[in-house]
Structures are given as structure tokens and as C-alpha cells.
Amino acid sequence: MSSKTTGGKGGKAKTSSEAKVLTTRSSKAGLQFPVGRIHRFLRNKNANNVRIGNAAKDLRVKRITPRHLQLAIRGDEELDLLIRATIAGGGVLPHIHKSLVAKGAVKKVKAPVV
């Protein structure tokens, strides 16, 4: 008796220990946030929530950078809750605390000299 595999193109039969190892789409893309979860939510919702291209247009550049991703994701409440990840190179959101803003900063206008 010979130990030939039935069907297929021949070769060694794979045992259970040689089973295919699953890799996530996040690891394939080299990303830290969950690609599968975002894909599922965007498929169910309207994709107009993504404002990354608009962030790039506001800054008058043609290339989308991690900074544009950060501004768009943190600016949208639903995307911020969805991703929940730190974006490398994204920087921080511009924010000035209320107590630091001058409350009664009224500038005096000089009377025109006649």
C-alpha cells in the first residue's frame, strides 16, 4: 500500500498542526486600529462621515497625512468612539482652556485725528 493523497495536486497532506495561520487586515496593512470593525460600521452607515479629505482641503494640500486623519477622526464623535486608537504622527487637537481666554479684552479704538 502506498500513502498517496486523494484528490488535489498531490504533495504532503497538511496535518492539524500545520493549519493556516490567520492574519488580520490590520496587521496586513501595518495599522494599529481595527480595520474589520471600521469596515463593518462604515458598511452599515453612511460613509459621508469621513471628513479626512476635507481636512486636507482646508489646509490646501493634496496629500492626506496622519495629522489630517487625527483632525478628522477626533472631530467626528462617532468615528472617535469607533476607532479608539492613538494615531502616530497625528499631533494633538488645538484647544485653549476657557480660563486662559481673556474675558473682557476690549480694544480701545483711537479717535481719528482731524
Biopython code that builds the backbone (N, CA, C, O; Angstrom):
import numpy as np
from Bio.PDB.StructureBuilder import StructureBuilder

atoms = [
    (1, "MET", "N", (0.829, -1.168, 0.000)),
    (1, "MET", "CA", (0.000, 0.000, 0.000)),
    (1, "MET", "C", (0.879, 1.238, 0.000)),
    (1, "MET", "O", (1.895, 1.299, 0.692)),
    (2, "SER", "N", (0.477, 2.206, -0.775)),
    (2, "SER", "CA", (1.212, 3.465, -0.810)),
    (2, "SER", "C", (0.368, 4.529, -0.124)),
    (2, "SER", "O", (-0.862, 4.472, -0.120)),
    (3, "SER", "N", (1.060, 5.494, 0.451)),
    (3, "SER", "CA", (0.333, 6.556, 1.159)),
    (3, "SER", "C", (0.204, 7.774, 0.252)),
    (3, "SER", "O", (0.898, 8.774, 0.441)),
    (4, "LYS", "N", (-0.679, 7.686, -0.725)),
    (4, "LYS", "CA", (-0.909, 8.798, -1.639)),
    (4, "LYS", "C", (-2.112, 9.596, -1.154)),
    (4, "LYS", "O", (-3.050, 9.054, -0.569)),
    (5, "THR", "N", (-2.058, 10.896, -1.412)),
    (5, "THR", "CA", (-3.204, 11.723, -1.050)),
    (5, "THR", "C", (-4.245, 11.616, -2.139)),
    (5, "THR", "O", (-3.912, 11.478, -3.316)),
    (6, "THR", "N", (-5.469, 11.678, -1.761)),
    (6, "THR", "CA", (-6.541, 11.572, -2.739)),
    (6, "THR", "C", (-6.974, 12.956, -3.161)),
    (6, "THR", "O", (-7.197, 13.822, -2.316)),
    (7, "GLY", "N", (-7.096, 13.175, -4.453)),
    (7, "GLY", "CA", (-7.557, 14.455, -4.979)),
    (7, "GLY", "C", (-6.492, 15.527, -4.872)),
    (7, "GLY", "O", (-5.428, 15.284, -4.301)),
    (8, "GLY", "N", (-6.750, 16.679, -5.396)),
    (8, "GLY", "CA", (-5.815, 17.794, -5.312)),
    (8, "GLY", "C", (-4.650, 17.622, -6.261)),
    (8, "GLY", "O", (-4.701, 16.816, -7.191)),
    (9, "LYS", "N", (-3.611, 18.378, -6.021)),
    (9, "LYS", "CA", (-2.449, 18.354, -6.900)),
    (9, "LYS", "C", (-1.318, 17.512, -6.337)),
    (9, "LYS", "O", (-0.209, 17.540, -6.871)),
    (10, "GLY", "N", (-1.562, 16.789, -5.306)),
    (10, "GLY", "CA", (-0.518, 15.956, -4.745)),
    (10, "GLY", "C", (0.275, 16.702, -3.694)),
    (10, "GLY", "O", (-0.106, 17.799, -3.284)),
    (11, "GLY", "N", (1.363, 16.121, -3.262)),
    (11, "GLY", "CA", (2.176, 16.747, -2.233)),
    (11, "GLY", "C", (1.793, 16.210, -0.873)),
    (11, "GLY", "O", (0.977, 15.295, -0.757)),
    (12, "LYS", "N", (2.384, 16.783, 0.145)),
    (12, "LYS", "CA", (2.117, 16.322, 1.500)),
    (12, "LYS", "C", (0.738, 16.775, 1.963)),
    (12, "LYS", "O", (0.279, 17.868, 1.632)),
    (13, "ALA", "N", (0.104, 15.923, 2.723)),
    (13, "ALA", "CA", (-1.171, 16.293, 3.327)),
    (13, "ALA", "C", (-0.874, 17.112, 4.577)),
    (13, "ALA", "O", (0.025, 16.769, 5.345)),
    (14, "LYS", "N", (-1.608, 18.169, 4.783)),
    (14, "LYS", "CA", (-1.375, 19.031, 5.937)),
    (14, "LYS", "C", (-2.068, 18.455, 7.160)),
    (14, "LYS", "O", (-3.225, 18.038, 7.106)),
    (15, "THR", "N", (-1.346, 18.444, 8.243)),
    (15, "THR", "CA", (-1.926, 17.986, 9.496)),
    (15, "THR", "C", (-2.546, 19.182, 10.214)),
    (15, "THR", "O", (-2.431, 20.320, 9.760)),
    (16, "SER", "N", (-3.193, 18.912, 11.322)),
    (16, "SER", "CA", (-3.868, 19.991, 12.038)),
    (16, "SER", "C", (-2.867, 20.989, 12.624)),
    (16, "SER", "O", (-3.205, 22.160, 12.794)),
    (17, "SER", "N", (-1.643, 20.551, 12.935)),
    (17, "SER", "CA", (-0.653, 21.473, 13.487)),
    (17, "SER", "C", (-0.100, 22.410, 12.420)),
    (17, "SER", "O", (0.457, 23.457, 12.750)),
    (18, "GLU", "N", (-0.244, 22.049, 11.145)),
    (18, "GLU", "CA", (0.248, 22.884, 10.057)),
    (18, "GLU", "C", (-0.878, 23.718, 9.448)),
    (18, "GLU", "O", (-0.777, 24.171, 8.308)),
    (19, "ALA", "N", (-1.943, 23.915, 10.210)),
    (19, "ALA", "CA", (-3.097, 24.657, 9.703)),
    (19, "ALA", "C", (-2.695, 26.097, 9.393)),
    (19, "ALA", "O", (-1.735, 26.626, 9.955)),
    (20, "LYS", "N", (-3.438, 26.709, 8.502)),
    (20, "LYS", "CA", (-3.146, 28.071, 8.067)),
    (20, "LYS", "C", (-3.352, 29.053, 9.223)),
    (20, "LYS", "O", (-4.376, 29.015, 9.905)),
    (21, "VAL", "N", (-2.383, 29.917, 9.432)),
    (21, "VAL", "CA", (-2.461, 30.918, 10.484)),
    (21, "VAL", "C", (-3.185, 32.137, 9.927)),
    (21, "VAL", "O", (-2.810, 32.663, 8.879)),
    (22, "LEU", "N", (-4.222, 32.585, 10.631)),
    (22, "LEU", "CA", (-4.997, 33.728, 10.184)),
    (22, "LEU", "C", (-4.277, 35.025, 10.547)),
    (22, "LEU", "O", (-3.756, 35.168, 11.653)),
    (23, "THR", "N", (-4.255, 35.961, 9.607)),
    (23, "THR", "CA", (-3.705, 37.279, 9.884)),
    (23, "THR", "C", (-4.810, 38.307, 9.696)),
    (23, "THR", "O", (-5.626, 38.199, 8.780)),
    (24, "THR", "N", (-4.828, 39.286, 10.556)),
    (24, "THR", "CA", (-5.867, 40.301, 10.483)),
    (24, "THR", "C", (-5.543, 41.305, 9.386)),
    (24, "THR", "O", (-4.396, 41.439, 8.961)),
    (25, "ARG", "N", (-6.569, 42.000, 8.943)),
    (25, "ARG", "CA", (-6.363, 43.030, 7.920)),
    (25, "ARG", "C", (-5.565, 44.194, 8.483)),
    (25, "ARG", "O", (-4.874, 44.891, 7.741)),
    (26, "SER", "N", (-5.656, 44.408, 9.781)),
    (26, "SER", "CA", (-4.873, 45.474, 10.402)),
    (26, "SER", "C", (-3.386, 45.159, 10.337)),
    (26, "SER", "O", (-2.576, 46.039, 10.044)),
    (27, "SER", "N", (-3.022, 43.906, 10.610)),
    (27, "SER", "CA", (-1.609, 43.541, 10.556)),
    (27, "SER", "C", (-1.099, 43.509, 9.123)),
    (27, "SER", "O", (0.067, 43.822, 8.881)),
    (28, "LYS", "N", (-1.946, 43.136, 8.170)),
    (28, "LYS", "CA", (-1.532, 43.155, 6.767)),
    (28, "LYS", "C", (-1.241, 44.569, 6.300)),
    (28, "LYS", "O", (-0.298, 44.803, 5.544)),
    (29, "ALA", "N", (-2.060, 45.512, 6.757)),
    (29, "ALA", "CA", (-1.887, 46.903, 6.342)),
    (29, "ALA", "C", (-0.869, 47.635, 7.208)),
    (29, "ALA", "O", (-0.472, 48.754, 6.884)),
    (30, "GLY", "N", (-0.446, 47.018, 8.300)),
    (30, "GLY", "CA", (0.507, 47.657, 9.190)),
    (30, "GLY", "C", (-0.124, 48.752, 10.034)),
    (30, "GLY", "O", (0.543, 49.724, 10.390)),
    (31, "LEU", "N", (-1.404, 48.605, 10.356)),
    (31, "LEU", "CA", (-2.123, 49.619, 11.123)),
    (31, "LEU", "C", (-2.366, 49.138, 12.541)),
    (31, "LEU", "O", (-2.290, 47.942, 12.825)),
    (32, "GLN", "N", (-2.658, 50.071, 13.422)),
    (32, "GLN", "CA", (-2.908, 49.731, 14.814)),
    (32, "GLN", "C", (-4.386, 49.733, 15.165)),
    (32, "GLN", "O", (-4.771, 49.197, 16.205)),
    (33, "PHE", "N", (-5.227, 50.326, 14.315)),
    (33, "PHE", "CA", (-6.648, 50.347, 14.633)),
    (33, "PHE", "C", (-7.364, 49.225, 13.884)),
    (33, "PHE", "O", (-6.861, 48.766, 12.859)),
    (34, "PRO", "N", (-8.518, 48.771, 14.362)),
    (34, "PRO", "CA", (-9.190, 47.597, 13.808)),
    (34, "PRO", "C", (-9.863, 47.868, 12.463)),
    (34, "PRO", "O", (-10.889, 48.546, 12.400)),
    (35, "VAL", "N", (-9.283, 47.337, 11.396)),
    (35, "VAL", "CA", (-9.816, 47.543, 10.051)),
    (35, "VAL", "C", (-11.166, 46.849, 9.899)),
    (35, "VAL", "O", (-12.081, 47.403, 9.291)),
    (36, "GLY", "N", (-11.297, 45.643, 10.446)),
    (36, "GLY", "CA", (-12.543, 44.898, 10.320)),
    (36, "GLY", "C", (-13.716, 45.592, 10.973)),
    (36, "GLY", "O", (-14.805, 45.642, 10.402)),
    (37, "ARG", "N", (-13.505, 46.131, 12.169)),
    (37, "ARG", "CA", (-14.582, 46.812, 12.883)),
    (37, "ARG", "C", (-15.009, 48.076, 12.146)),
    (37, "ARG", "O", (-16.201, 48.357, 12.025)),
    (38, "ILE", "N", (-14.038, 48.836, 11.656)),
    (38, "ILE", "CA", (-14.356, 50.070, 10.935)),
    (38, "ILE", "C", (-15.072, 49.754, 9.635)),
    (38, "ILE", "O", (-16.022, 50.442, 9.261)),
    (39, "HIS", "N", (-14.619, 48.711, 8.943)),
    (39, "HIS", "CA", (-15.267, 48.321, 7.688)),
    (39, "HIS", "C", (-16.719, 47.932, 7.927)),
    (39, "HIS", "O", (-17.598, 48.293, 7.145)),
    (40, "ARG", "N", (-16.974, 47.194, 9.011)),
    (40, "ARG", "CA", (-18.334, 46.773, 9.327)),
    (40, "ARG", "C", (-19.239, 47.973, 9.609)),
    (40, "ARG", "O", (-20.359, 48.037, 9.102)),
    (41, "PHE", "N", (-18.762, 48.917, 10.409)),
    (41, "PHE", "CA", (-19.583, 50.078, 10.745)),
    (41, "PHE", "C", (-19.787, 50.998, 9.553)),
    (41, "PHE", "O", (-20.878, 51.540, 9.377)),
    (42, "LEU", "N", (-18.764, 51.186, 8.732)),
    (42, "LEU", "CA", (-18.919, 52.050, 7.567)),
    (42, "LEU", "C", (-19.825, 51.417, 6.524)),
    (42, "LEU", "O", (-20.491, 52.124, 5.767)),
    (43, "ARG", "N", (-19.853, 50.093, 6.479)),
    (43, "ARG", "CA", (-20.734, 49.410, 5.540)),
    (43, "ARG", "C", (-22.191, 49.624, 5.946)),
    (43, "ARG", "O", (-23.066, 49.742, 5.089)),
    (44, "ASN", "N", (-22.447, 49.674, 7.245)),
    (44, "ASN", "CA", (-23.809, 49.846, 7.734)),
    (44, "ASN", "C", (-24.241, 51.306, 7.789)),
    (44, "ASN", "O", (-25.437, 51.597, 7.758)),
    (45, "LYS", "N", (-23.298, 52.213, 7.868)),
    (45, "LYS", "CA", (-23.629, 53.631, 7.978)),
    (45, "LYS", "C", (-23.240, 54.358, 6.709)),
    (45, "LYS", "O", (-22.623, 53.793, 5.806)),
    (46, "ASN", "N", (-23.610, 55.601, 6.663)),
    (46, "ASN", "CA", (-23.275, 56.435, 5.520)),
    (46, "ASN", "C", (-21.794, 56.807, 5.591)),
    (46, "ASN", "O", (-21.323, 57.266, 6.632)),
    (47, "ALA", "N", (-21.071, 56.617, 4.516)),
    (47, "ALA", "CA", (-19.635, 56.875, 4.502)),
    (47, "ALA", "C", (-19.306, 58.355, 4.425)),
    (47, "ALA", "O", (-18.130, 58.716, 4.382)),
    (48, "ASN", "N", (-20.315, 59.226, 4.407)),
    (48, "ASN", "CA", (-20.050, 60.662, 4.351)),
    (48, "ASN", "C", (-19.524, 61.207, 5.667)),
    (48, "ASN", "O", (-19.160, 62.381, 5.741)),
    (49, "ASN", "N", (-19.474, 60.384, 6.707)),
    (49, "ASN", "CA", (-18.952, 60.849, 7.982)),
    (49, "ASN", "C", (-17.452, 61.059, 7.944)),
    (49, "ASN", "O", (-16.901, 61.761, 8.791)),
    (50, "VAL", "N", (-16.792, 60.463, 6.979)),
    (50, "VAL", "CA", (-15.344, 60.577, 6.898)),
    (50, "VAL", "C", (-15.010, 61.926, 6.281)),
    (50, "VAL", "O", (-15.368, 62.200, 5.135)),
    (51, "ARG", "N", (-14.334, 62.752, 7.033)),
    (51, "ARG", "CA", (-14.031, 64.115, 6.604)),
    (51, "ARG", "C", (-12.533, 64.330, 6.417)),
    (51, "ARG", "O", (-12.055, 65.462, 6.502)),
    (52, "ILE", "N", (-11.796, 63.264, 6.167)),
    (52, "ILE", "CA", (-10.345, 63.364, 6.080)),
    (52, "ILE", "C", (-9.920, 64.187, 4.874)),
    (52, "ILE", "O", (-9.011, 65.013, 4.967)),
    (53, "GLY", "N", (-10.575, 63.963, 3.749)),
    (53, "GLY", "CA", (-10.247, 64.726, 2.551)),
    (53, "GLY", "C", (-10.531, 66.201, 2.738)),
    (53, "GLY", "O", (-9.809, 67.050, 2.216)),
    (54, "ASN", "N", (-11.588, 66.511, 3.486)),
    (54, "ASN", "CA", (-11.920, 67.910, 3.750)),
    (54, "ASN", "C", (-10.870, 68.569, 4.634)),
    (54, "ASN", "O", (-10.577, 69.754, 4.476)),
    (55, "ALA", "N", (-10.298, 67.799, 5.572)),
    (55, "ALA", "CA", (-9.247, 68.358, 6.423)),
    (55, "ALA", "C", (-8.023, 68.708, 5.588)),
    (55, "ALA", "O", (-7.358, 69.712, 5.844)),
    (56, "ALA", "N", (-7.727, 67.887, 4.597)),
    (56, "ALA", "CA", (-6.595, 68.177, 3.718)),
    (56, "ALA", "C", (-6.895, 69.387, 2.837)),
    (56, "ALA", "O", (-6.012, 70.207, 2.583)),
    (57, "LYS", "N", (-8.138, 69.498, 2.371)),
    (57, "LYS", "CA", (-8.505, 70.638, 1.523)),
    (57, "LYS", "C", (-8.473, 71.943, 2.305)),
    (57, "LYS", "O", (-8.086, 72.981, 1.768)),
    (58, "ASP", "N", (-8.879, 71.896, 3.574)),
    (58, "ASP", "CA", (-8.862, 73.102, 4.391)),
    (58, "ASP", "C", (-7.444, 73.638, 4.556)),
    (58, "ASP", "O", (-7.232, 74.849, 4.612)),
    (59, "LEU", "N", (-6.484, 72.734, 4.632)),
    (59, "LEU", "CA", (-5.087, 73.144, 4.775)),
    (59, "LEU", "C", (-4.408, 73.364, 3.426)),
    (59, "LEU", "O", (-3.213, 73.654, 3.373)),
    (60, "ARG", "N", (-5.157, 73.230, 2.347)),
    (60, "ARG", "CA", (-4.698, 73.465, 0.970)),
    (60, "ARG", "C", (-3.503, 72.591, 0.589)),
    (60, "ARG", "O", (-2.517, 73.077, 0.035)),
    (61, "VAL", "N", (-3.603, 71.303, 0.890)),
    (61, "VAL", "CA", (-2.582, 70.347, 0.473)),
    (61, "VAL", "C", (-3.254, 69.213, -0.286)),
    (61, "VAL", "O", (-4.463, 69.007, -0.174)),
    (62, "LYS", "N", (-2.461, 68.482, -1.056)),
    (62, "LYS", "CA", (-3.022, 67.409, -1.873)),
    (62, "LYS", "C", (-2.826, 66.032, -1.258)),
    (62, "LYS", "O", (-3.476, 65.072, -1.670)),
    (63, "ARG", "N", (-1.949, 65.927, -0.289)),
    (63, "ARG", "CA", (-1.644, 64.630, 0.305)),
    (63, "ARG", "C", (-2.251, 64.537, 1.697)),
    (63, "ARG", "O", (-2.121, 65.456, 2.506)),
    (64, "ILE", "N", (-2.917, 63.415, 1.968)),
    (64, "ILE", "CA", (-3.512, 63.191, 3.287)),
    (64, "ILE", "C", (-2.432, 62.639, 4.209)),
    (64, "ILE", "O", (-1.812, 61.621, 3.900)),
    (65, "THR", "N", (-2.206, 63.294, 5.323)),
    (65, "THR", "CA", (-1.176, 62.902, 6.280)),
    (65, "THR", "C", (-1.837, 62.374, 7.555)),
    (65, "THR", "O", (-3.051, 62.500, 7.720)),
    (66, "PRO", "N", (-1.045, 61.783, 8.456)),
    (66, "PRO", "CA", (-1.621, 61.350, 9.734)),
    (66, "PRO", "C", (-2.259, 62.494, 10.524)),
    (66, "PRO", "O", (-3.188, 62.269, 11.300)),
    (67, "ARG", "N", (-1.772, 63.704, 10.331)),
    (67, "ARG", "CA", (-2.366, 64.865, 11.001)),
    (67, "ARG", "C", (-3.796, 65.084, 10.529)),
    (67, "ARG", "O", (-4.676, 65.397, 11.332)),
    (68, "HIS", "N", (-4.034, 64.921, 9.219)),
    (68, "HIS", "CA", (-5.382, 65.078, 8.682)),
    (68, "HIS", "C", (-6.300, 63.976, 9.211)),
    (68, "HIS", "O", (-7.466, 64.228, 9.515)),
    (69, "LEU", "N", (-5.772, 62.757, 9.321)),
    (69, "LEU", "CA", (-6.551, 61.660, 9.910)),
    (69, "LEU", "C", (-6.953, 62.004, 11.340)),
    (69, "LEU", "O", (-8.108, 61.837, 11.733)),
    (70, "GLN", "N", (-5.982, 62.484, 12.110)),
    (70, "GLN", "CA", (-6.238, 62.826, 13.508)),
    (70, "GLN", "C", (-7.310, 63.906, 13.631)),
    (70, "GLN", "O", (-8.232, 63.773, 14.436)),
    (71, "LEU", "N", (-7.197, 64.973, 12.842)),
    (71, "LEU", "CA", (-8.163, 66.068, 12.927)),
    (71, "LEU", "C", (-9.561, 65.611, 12.536)),
    (71, "LEU", "O", (-10.542, 66.014, 13.160)),
    (72, "ALA", "N", (-9.661, 64.772, 11.506)),
    (72, "ALA", "CA", (-10.970, 64.325, 11.039)),
    (72, "ALA", "C", (-11.609, 63.342, 12.013)),
    (72, "ALA", "O", (-12.802, 63.439, 12.301)),
    (73, "ILE", "N", (-10.827, 62.403, 12.519)),
    (73, "ILE", "CA", (-11.376, 61.373, 13.406)),
    (73, "ILE", "C", (-11.769, 61.970, 14.751)),
    (73, "ILE", "O", (-12.843, 61.666, 15.269)),
    (74, "ARG", "N", (-10.917, 62.813, 15.322)),
    (74, "ARG", "CA", (-11.235, 63.410, 16.624)),
    (74, "ARG", "C", (-12.338, 64.456, 16.506)),
    (74, "ARG", "O", (-13.009, 64.756, 17.493)),
    (75, "GLY", "N", (-12.533, 65.011, 15.324)),
    (75, "GLY", "CA", (-13.594, 65.988, 15.123)),
    (75, "GLY", "C", (-14.963, 65.356, 14.990)),
    (75, "GLY", "O", (-15.976, 66.018, 15.214)),
    (76, "ASP", "N", (-15.007, 64.072, 14.624)),
    (76, "ASP", "CA", (-16.274, 63.368, 14.469)),
    (76, "ASP", "C", (-16.469, 62.456, 15.678)),
    (76, "ASP", "O", (-15.653, 61.570, 15.931)),
    (77, "GLU", "N", (-17.536, 62.671, 16.412)),
    (77, "GLU", "CA", (-17.764, 61.949, 17.659)),
    (77, "GLU", "C", (-17.915, 60.442, 17.437)),
    (77, "GLU", "O", (-17.373, 59.649, 18.207)),
    (78, "GLU", "N", (-18.642, 60.042, 16.398)),
    (78, "GLU", "CA", (-18.865, 58.620, 16.145)),
    (78, "GLU", "C", (-17.578, 57.912, 15.738)),
    (78, "GLU", "O", (-17.297, 56.811, 16.212)),
    (79, "LEU", "N", (-16.794, 58.539, 14.859)),
    (79, "LEU", "CA", (-15.531, 57.924, 14.447)),
    (79, "LEU", "C", (-14.554, 57.850, 15.607)),
    (79, "LEU", "O", (-13.786, 56.893, 15.707)),
    (80, "ASP", "N", (-14.570, 58.839, 16.477)),
    (80, "ASP", "CA", (-13.674, 58.837, 17.625)),
    (80, "ASP", "C", (-13.984, 57.663, 18.544)),
    (80, "ASP", "O", (-13.072, 56.995, 19.031)),
    (81, "LEU", "N", (-15.271, 57.411, 18.783)),
    (81, "LEU", "CA", (-15.654, 56.267, 19.610)),
    (81, "LEU", "C", (-15.383, 54.950, 18.902)),
    (81, "LEU", "O", (-15.110, 53.940, 19.551)),
    (82, "LEU", "N", (-15.457, 54.952, 17.585)),
    (82, "LEU", "CA", (-15.282, 53.734, 16.810)),
    (82, "LEU", "C", (-13.828, 53.285, 16.779)),
    (82, "LEU", "O", (-13.539, 52.105, 16.977)),
    (83, "ILE", "N", (-12.930, 54.195, 16.537)),
    (83, "ILE", "CA", (-11.533, 53.816, 16.335)),
    (83, "ILE", "C", (-10.815, 53.585, 17.656)),
    (83, "ILE", "O", (-10.161, 52.557, 17.832)),
    (84, "ARG", "N", (-10.929, 54.523, 18.579)),
    (84, "ARG", "CA", (-10.310, 54.380, 19.899)),
    (84, "ARG", "C", (-8.846, 53.970, 19.816)),
    (84, "ARG", "O", (-8.432, 53.033, 20.498)),
    (85, "ALA", "N", (-8.065, 54.649, 19.003)),
    (85, "ALA", "CA", (-6.656, 54.315, 18.862)),
    (85, "ALA", "C", (-5.835, 55.594, 18.805)),
    (85, "ALA", "O", (-6.345, 56.666, 18.478)),
    (86, "THR", "N", (-4.552, 55.461, 19.132)),
    (86, "THR", "CA", (-3.629, 56.578, 19.024)),
    (86, "THR", "C", (-3.048, 56.586, 17.625)),
    (86, "THR", "O", (-2.569, 55.557, 17.148)),
    (87, "ILE", "N", (-3.082, 57.716, 16.969)),
    (87, "ILE", "CA", (-2.575, 57.828, 15.606)),
    (87, "ILE", "C", (-1.169, 58.400, 15.675)),
    (87, "ILE", "O", (-0.972, 59.530, 16.121)),
    (88, "ALA", "N", (-0.189, 57.613, 15.230)),
    (88, "ALA", "CA", (1.203, 58.046, 15.270)),
    (88, "ALA", "C", (1.404, 59.205, 14.310)),
    (88, "ALA", "O", (1.016, 59.129, 13.145)),
    (89, "GLY", "N", (2.005, 60.269, 14.796)),
    (89, "GLY", "CA", (2.260, 61.439, 13.965)),
    (89, "GLY", "C", (1.054, 62.325, 13.779)),
    (89, "GLY", "O", (1.067, 63.224, 12.938)),
    (90, "GLY", "N", (0.004, 62.086, 14.557)),
    (90, "GLY", "CA", (-1.216, 62.862, 14.403)),
    (90, "GLY", "C", (-1.236, 64.164, 15.175)),
    (90, "GLY", "O", (-2.033, 65.051, 14.870)),
    (91, "GLY", "N", (-0.373, 64.294, 16.169)),
    (91, "GLY", "CA", (-0.353, 65.512, 16.970)),
    (91, "GLY", "C", (-1.527, 65.568, 17.931)),
    (91, "GLY", "O", (-2.142, 64.548, 18.240)),
    (92, "VAL", "N", (-1.829, 66.761, 18.396)),
    (92, "VAL", "CA", (-2.935, 66.963, 19.329)),
    (92, "VAL", "C", (-3.937, 67.930, 18.717)),
    (92, "VAL", "O", (-3.622, 68.673, 17.787)),
    (93, "LEU", "N", (-5.140, 67.907, 19.254)),
    (93, "LEU", "CA", (-6.168, 68.820, 18.774)),
    (93, "LEU", "C", (-5.922, 70.217, 19.338)),
    (93, "LEU", "O", (-5.543, 70.359, 20.501)),
    (94, "PRO", "N", (-6.134, 71.239, 18.529)),
    (94, "PRO", "CA", (-5.963, 72.597, 19.048)),
    (94, "PRO", "C", (-7.066, 72.921, 20.056)),
    (94, "PRO", "O", (-8.252, 72.784, 19.757)),
    (95, "HIS", "N", (-6.664, 73.351, 21.246)),
    (95, "HIS", "CA", (-7.636, 73.650, 22.299)),
    (95, "HIS", "C", (-7.034, 74.682, 23.246)),
    (95, "HIS", "O", (-5.895, 74.531, 23.687)),
    (96, "ILE", "N", (-7.786, 75.722, 23.559)),
    (96, "ILE", "CA", (-7.383, 76.726, 24.540)),
    (96, "ILE", "C", (-8.419, 76.711, 25.651)),
    (96, "ILE", "O", (-9.613, 76.873, 25.400)),
    (97, "HIS", "N", (-7.959, 76.515, 26.879)),
    (97, "HIS", "CA", (-8.863, 76.436, 28.013)),
    (97, "HIS", "C", (-9.578, 77.772, 28.211)),
    (97, "HIS", "O", (-9.027, 78.837, 27.934)),
    (98, "LYS", "N", (-10.827, 77.686, 28.699)),
    (98, "LYS", "CA", (-11.660, 78.881, 28.863)),
    (98, "LYS", "C", (-11.025, 79.909, 29.797)),
    (98, "LYS", "O", (-11.144, 81.114, 29.574)),
    (99, "SER", "N", (-10.360, 79.436, 30.832)),
    (99, "SER", "CA", (-9.792, 80.370, 31.805)),
    (99, "SER", "C", (-8.610, 81.150, 31.231)),
    (99, "SER", "O", (-8.257, 82.207, 31.755)),
    (100, "LEU", "N", (-8.003, 80.648, 30.174)),
    (100, "LEU", "CA", (-6.867, 81.338, 29.575)),
    (100, "LEU", "C", (-7.283, 82.402, 28.574)),
    (100, "LEU", "O", (-6.489, 83.275, 28.222)),
    (101, "VAL", "N", (-8.516, 82.331, 28.120)),
    (101, "VAL", "CA", (-9.009, 83.317, 27.169)),
    (101, "VAL", "C", (-9.418, 84.564, 27.944)),
    (101, "VAL", "O", (-10.145, 84.470, 28.933)),
    (102, "ALA", "N", (-8.957, 85.727, 27.503)),
    (102, "ALA", "CA", (-9.285, 86.980, 28.189)),
    (102, "ALA", "C", (-10.782, 87.235, 28.097)),
    (102, "ALA", "O", (-11.368, 87.201, 27.014)),
    (103, "LYS", "N", (-11.392, 87.490, 29.254)),
    (103, "LYS", "CA", (-12.842, 87.652, 29.287)),
    (103, "LYS", "C", (-13.275, 89.002, 28.735)),
    (103, "LYS", "O", (-14.174, 89.066, 27.896)),
    (104, "GLY", "N", (-12.656, 90.069, 29.186)),
    (104, "GLY", "CA", (-13.100, 91.399, 28.788)),
    (104, "GLY", "C", (-12.059, 92.111, 27.955)),
    (104, "GLY", "O", (-11.775, 93.287, 28.182)),
    (105, "ALA", "N", (-11.500, 91.424, 27.012)),
    (105, "ALA", "CA", (-10.463, 92.034, 26.180)),
    (105, "ALA", "C", (-11.115, 92.938, 25.148)),
    (105, "ALA", "O", (-11.379, 92.529, 24.018)),
    (106, "VAL", "N", (-11.368, 94.175, 25.557)),
    (106, "VAL", "CA", (-11.967, 95.154, 24.655)),
    (106, "VAL", "C", (-10.863, 96.114, 24.243)),
    (106, "VAL", "O", (-10.235, 96.751, 25.089)),
    (107, "LYS", "N", (-10.634, 96.213, 22.965)),
    (107, "LYS", "CA", (-9.584, 97.096, 22.465)),
    (107, "LYS", "C", (-10.150, 98.504, 22.313)),
    (107, "LYS", "O", (-11.266, 98.696, 21.829)),
    (108, "LYS", "N", (-9.361, 99.476, 22.737)),
    (108, "LYS", "CA", (-9.775, 100.865, 22.599)),
    (108, "LYS", "C", (-9.434, 101.335, 21.197)),
    (108, "LYS", "O", (-8.323, 101.133, 20.708)),
    (109, "VAL", "N", (-10.399, 101.956, 20.568)),
    (109, "VAL", "CA", (-10.195, 102.471, 19.224)),
    (109, "VAL", "C", (-9.832, 103.941, 19.340)),
    (109, "VAL", "O", (-10.544, 104.729, 19.963)),
    (110, "LYS", "N", (-8.725, 104.288, 18.736)),
    (110, "LYS", "CA", (-8.294, 105.684, 18.787)),
    (110, "LYS", "C", (-9.187, 106.529, 17.892)),
    (110, "LYS", "O", (-9.587, 106.112, 16.805)),
    (111, "ALA", "N", (-9.486, 107.721, 18.377)),
    (111, "ALA", "CA", (-10.299, 108.646, 17.585)),
    (111, "ALA", "C", (-9.456, 109.173, 16.429)),
    (111, "ALA", "O", (-8.281, 109.493, 16.608)),
    (112, "PRO", "N", (-10.052, 109.262, 15.250)),
    (112, "PRO", "CA", (-9.274, 109.758, 14.113)),
    (112, "PRO", "C", (-8.882, 111.222, 14.315)),
    (112, "PRO", "O", (-9.670, 112.045, 14.782)),
    (113, "VAL", "N", (-7.656, 111.508, 13.950)),
    (113, "VAL", "CA", (-7.144, 112.870, 14.083)),
    (113, "VAL", "C", (-7.634, 113.687, 12.901)),
    (113, "VAL", "O", (-7.478, 113.289, 11.747)),
    (114, "VAL", "N", (-8.245, 114.865, 13.211)),
    (114, "VAL", "CA", (-8.795, 115.712, 12.142)),
    (114, "VAL", "C", (-7.858, 116.830, 11.808)),
    (114, "VAL", "O", (-8.155, 117.642, 10.932)),
]
sb = StructureBuilder()
sb.init_structure("model")
sb.init_model(0)
sb.init_chain("A")
sb.init_seg("    ")
for serial, (resi, resn, name, xyz) in enumerate(atoms, 1):
    if name == "N":
        sb.init_residue(resn, " ", resi, " ")
    sb.init_atom(name, np.array(xyz, "f"), 0.0, 1.0, " ", f" {name:<3s}", serial, name[0])
structure = sb.get_structure()
